[in-house]
């Protein structure tokens, strides 16, 4: 197999993996943060 294609596959796979992990981690964190602000400070969820 061509080394260039293999490098592109590895880099592309890593980029997809990191972007997926970022979304999976950040979405619950933002939701929990907004719920905390709603309870602690009375700020609406939609702000």
N, CA, C and O of each residue as an XYZ file, in Angstrom:
188
protein
N       0.847     -1.181      0.000
C       0.000      0.000      0.000
C       0.896      1.248      0.000
O       1.963      1.263      0.613
N       0.448      2.260     -0.681
C       1.199      3.502     -0.783
C       1.266      4.193      0.582
O       0.253      4.319      1.271
N       2.462      4.638      0.965
C       2.654      5.271      2.276
C       1.904      6.594      2.370
O       1.430      6.958      3.446
N       1.790      7.315      1.262
C       1.063      8.588      1.272
C      -0.405      8.395      1.576
O      -0.981      9.132      2.376
N      -1.018      7.403      0.938
C      -2.433      7.121      1.178
C      -2.637      6.663      2.618
O      -3.616      7.044      3.260
N      -1.728      5.860      3.118
C      -1.813      5.391      4.498
C      -1.729      6.569      5.479
O      -2.469      6.610      6.462
N      -0.836      7.519      5.216
C      -0.727      8.703      6.077
C      -2.003      9.531      6.034
O      -2.473      9.999      7.072
N      -2.568      9.718      4.846
C      -3.807     10.481      4.725
C      -4.936      9.780      5.472
O      -5.757     10.440      6.108
N      -4.986      8.461      5.402
C      -6.020      7.699      6.118
C      -5.867      7.871      7.629
O      -6.861      8.056      8.332
N      -4.658      7.814      8.124
C      -4.424      7.938      9.569
C      -4.758      9.346     10.047
O      -5.413      9.512     11.075
N      -4.316     10.353      9.315
C      -4.584     11.737      9.708
C      -6.080     12.036      9.631
O      -6.634     12.674     10.526
N      -6.729     11.582      8.573
C      -8.177     11.794      8.437
C      -8.965     11.075      9.517
O      -9.923     11.624     10.061
N      -8.569      9.858      9.829
C      -9.235      9.115     10.891
C      -9.058      9.771     12.247
O      -9.994      9.824     13.045
N      -7.853     10.274     12.509
C      -7.601     10.956     13.781
C      -8.413     12.240     13.875
O      -8.948     12.555     14.938
N      -8.512     12.985     12.774
C      -9.295     14.220     12.784
C     -10.765     13.919     13.053
O     -11.409     14.625     13.828
N     -11.294     12.888     12.427
C     -12.682     12.494     12.668
C     -12.897     12.036     14.101
O     -13.911     12.367     14.716
N     -11.958     11.286     14.631
C     -12.068     10.794     16.003
C     -12.057     11.947     17.000
O     -12.874     11.978     17.921
N     -11.133     12.899     16.823
C     -11.044     14.014     17.758
C     -12.253     14.928     17.673
O     -12.721     15.425     18.697
N     -12.771     15.161     16.466
C     -13.952     16.020     16.365
C     -15.168     15.341     16.986
O     -15.995     16.006     17.610
N     -15.284     14.034     16.822
C     -16.388     13.301     17.439
C     -16.274     13.320     18.957
O     -17.269     13.540     19.648
N     -15.092     13.097     19.475
C     -14.889     13.145     20.929
C     -15.192     14.529     21.487
O     -15.774     14.650     22.565
N     -14.802     15.573     20.761
C     -15.091     16.933     21.209
C     -16.594     17.155     21.327
O     -17.062     17.705     22.324
N     -17.352     16.732     20.318
C     -18.797     16.913     20.355
C     -19.437     16.086     21.466
O     -20.330     16.568     22.163
N     -18.989     14.857     21.631
C     -19.567     13.970     22.648
C     -19.310     14.511     24.050
O     -20.155     14.364     24.933
N     -18.172     15.125     24.260
C     -17.840     15.648     25.592
C     -18.441     17.037     25.817
O     -18.956     17.317     26.900
N     -18.383     17.904     24.815
C     -18.784     19.292     25.034
C     -20.291     19.473     25.137
O     -20.746     20.343     25.880
N     -21.075     18.688     24.423
C     -22.530     18.879     24.466
C     -23.097     18.648     25.868
O     -23.823     19.512     26.360
N     -22.807     17.528     26.538
C     -23.318     17.364     27.907
C     -22.773     18.415     28.874
O     -23.490     18.842     29.779
N     -21.521     18.839     28.699
C     -20.942     19.846     29.588
C     -21.706     21.161     29.460
O     -21.997     21.803     30.470
N     -22.031     21.569     28.246
C     -22.765     22.818     28.043
C     -24.171     22.710     28.627
O     -24.659     23.657     29.245
N     -24.816     21.577     28.439
C     -26.169     21.394     28.977
C     -26.149     21.447     30.508
O     -26.988     22.115     31.113
N     -25.207     20.755     31.131
C     -25.088     20.767     32.590
C     -24.773     22.177     33.086
O     -25.315     22.604     34.106
N     -23.901     22.910     32.377
C     -23.540     24.269     32.755
C     -24.760     25.190     32.692
O     -24.952     26.027     33.574
N     -25.579     25.037     31.656
C     -26.772     25.870     31.536
C     -27.794     25.549     32.635
O     -28.438     26.454     33.165
N     -27.941     24.275     32.973
C     -28.863     23.897     34.052
C     -28.356     24.447     35.384
O     -29.144     24.929     36.197
N     -27.058     24.377     35.607
C     -26.479     24.941     36.830
C     -26.748     26.447     36.924
O     -27.150     26.945     37.975
N     -26.524     27.163     35.822
C     -26.787     28.609     35.826
C     -28.251     28.910     36.076
O     -28.575     29.886     36.752
N     -29.143     28.084     35.539
C     -30.586     28.277     35.740
C     -30.925     28.134     37.219
O     -31.680     28.937     37.767
N     -30.369     27.115     37.863
C     -30.663     26.860     39.273
C     -29.965     27.890     40.168
O     -30.598     28.448     41.064
N     -28.687     28.147     39.943
C     -27.906     28.984     40.836
C     -28.184     30.476     40.678
O     -28.227     31.208     41.667
N     -28.373     30.927     39.443
C     -28.456     32.365     39.203
C     -29.764     32.805     38.570
O     -30.003     34.002     38.413
N     -30.615     31.853     38.204
C     -31.896     32.196     37.617
C     -31.815     32.692     36.184
O     -32.749     33.331     35.699
N     -30.715     32.409     35.499
C     -30.533     32.831     34.110
C     -31.320     31.869     33.215
O     -31.246     30.656     33.412
N     -32.068     32.383     32.241
C     -32.835     31.488     31.351
C     -31.927     30.537     30.576
O     -30.781     30.873     30.279
N     -32.430     29.365     30.252
C     -31.635     28.375     29.515
C     -31.282     28.832     28.112
O     -30.273     28.406     27.550
N     -32.105     29.692     27.549
C     -31.902     30.089     26.156
C     -30.902     31.227     25.972
O     -30.715     31.686     24.845
N     -30.270     31.686     27.008
C     -29.274     32.759     26.869
C     -27.904     32.200     26.703
O     -26.941     32.956     26.572
